[in-house]
Amino acid sequence: MTVPTMSNGSEEHREERGPALLSVHRPVRYREAEQRFSTALQRRLDELLRGERNRLMLLRKYPDEPNRIGVMNTVGVDPASLRVRIVERLIRDALLFLHADPHGGPCSQVHDGNGDLVETRKFTTKFPHIVIERIDVFDAESGETHHIQWSAMRMQNQRAATRINRMLDAANLGLDVVKLFI
């Protein structure tokens, strides 16, 4: 609901706060490179959901370097022209869009042979065959976090399953047609 208010003689509008789906909002002020990045992120997320992509690296954070993040390579986007807070928000929104389980599965742990300790944990999503994988890399001696990485990955090959289901549907349809003439 928009409620006109008077402030210093000019009319302003307040926006009702609520779910992002229904609320009115102002446009996000992306730079040109951030627009290209956001479009590429959405396209790759759609590919993952359709089964055309099996893995999507979303974000890598470096706790000791708050102004440094790692993201997917995007053709035509100079990483230096991206603002960390904007890109983090885009990735956070993608993770929250997928995410369903706040607790995650068991934490597996291995030494990588280079003095680092690697922990991996998977989180379920709203989509049956997609999980979010979180990988934390620590210094094995001090326990300091080197980086944390989040990826979305498909656990079943959707394309193969879809082809098999289409063939079964066609065979069943053929049987139904034969039954009509018998």
N, C-alpha and C positions, 0 to 999 in steps of 0.2 A: 504494500500500500504506500502510495506517495502522499506525503502530507506537506502542503505548501506552508512555509513559515515566513515571517517577515523579519528581516535582520538589517538594520541600518537602511530601511526603506527599499531594499531590494528583495525580491522573492527568491528563496532557495528551496531546494527539495531535499528531504531526508529519505534515505532508503531504509526499508524495514530489513532488519537482519534476519537471516534464515538460511536454509540449505542453499548451496550454490546453484542447484538445479532451478530453483524458483526465484531467486533474488535478482534484483536489478543491480548491475554493477557498472563501474566505469571501465573503459578499455585499459588493458595493461599497456604500459609504454615500453614496448620492445624496440631495441635497435634493429637495423636490417639483418645483422648476423643472427640475432636472437630469434627473429621471425623465421629465418631459414632453419635454425636449430630446432625450434618448436614444431615446425612442419615435418622435419625429418624424424623427430621423436614420435610424433603422432603416427606417421606412416609406418615406422618400424614396429610400433606397438600394435597397430592394426594387422601387420604381417604376422606377428607372433600369434595374435588371437585367431587369425584365419588359418594358421598352420603352415604358412609360407616361410616362416623363420623359426628356428629351434632355440635360439639363444639371443638375448639382448642385454649387453652390459649397460647398466644404467648409470651408476655413480661409483666413484672411488673418492673417499675423503682421507685427508692426512691430518690427524688431530693436532700435530705439532705445527702445522702450517694452515691456519684457518682461512687464508685467502687463496688456497690451492685446492683444486678438485680435479679429478679425472672423469671424463665423459666419453661417450661414443664418438668415433671419428665421423665428421660430417663434411662431405665434399662441398667446397665453396664457402666454408665458414672458417675464418681466422680465429683460433681460440683466444687470442689476445683481445679480440673485440667483444667477447662475451663477459657479462658481469656475473660474478660468482653467485650473488644472492638471487638473481633472476633464474639462472640455470639450476641452482639447487631447488628453487621453488617448482620449476617445471618437472624435475625428476621426482621430487617429493610427491607432487600431485599424481604422477604416473604410478609410483609405488603404492600410494594410498588407494588409487583406483583399482589396482590388482589385489591388494592385501586383504586377507580375511582372518588370519590367525595371529594374535598378539604374542603368543608364547613360542611358537616354532617347535621344530622337532628336536631330536637329540643333537648335541654338539659333538662333532667328531674332531679329533685333534691329532696332528702329525708334526714331526720335526722335518723341516725341508732340507736339512743337510747343510744349510748356509748360515746356521745360527739363529734361524727364525722358527717360531712356533705358529702353525697355521690352524685356525679353528674354522669349521664350516658348519652352518646350520641352515636348514631349509624351512621355509614358512609356506603354508598353504595359501591359496588365493581363492577368489570367487569363481575361478574357472577350473574345472576338474583336472585338466592335464597340464596345468602351468603351476610352477612353484617359483618362489623368490629365494634365491640362494644368497646368503650373507657370508662373506669370507673376511675374517679378522686376521691380520698378520702382526705378530708381536715379536719383539726381541726376546729370545728364549731366556736370557740371563736376567734382564731387568724387568721384563713384563710390559715394557713401554709399547704402545701401539704404533706400528709403522703406518698401516693404512687399513681401511675398511672398504669392502667392495660389495655392491648389490647388483645382482643380475636376475633377470627373469628368464626362465627356461622351460621349454616344453618337455614333458616326461614321456610322451607317446607321440609317434609320428602320425599326426592328424591326416596327412594326405593319403597315406597307405590305407588307413582305416576308412576314410571317406570313399576311396575307390572300391574297396571290398563291399562296403554297405550299398553303394550304387549298383554293383553287379548283383548282389543279393536281391535288391529291390526290383531290378529288371527281371530276374529269374522268377520271382514271386508274381510279378505282373503277368509274365508269360503263362505261368501255371493258372492264374485266374482267368485269362482269356481262353485257354484250353478247356477249363471247366465249364465255361459258358456254352461251348459247342458240344459237350458230351452229354 
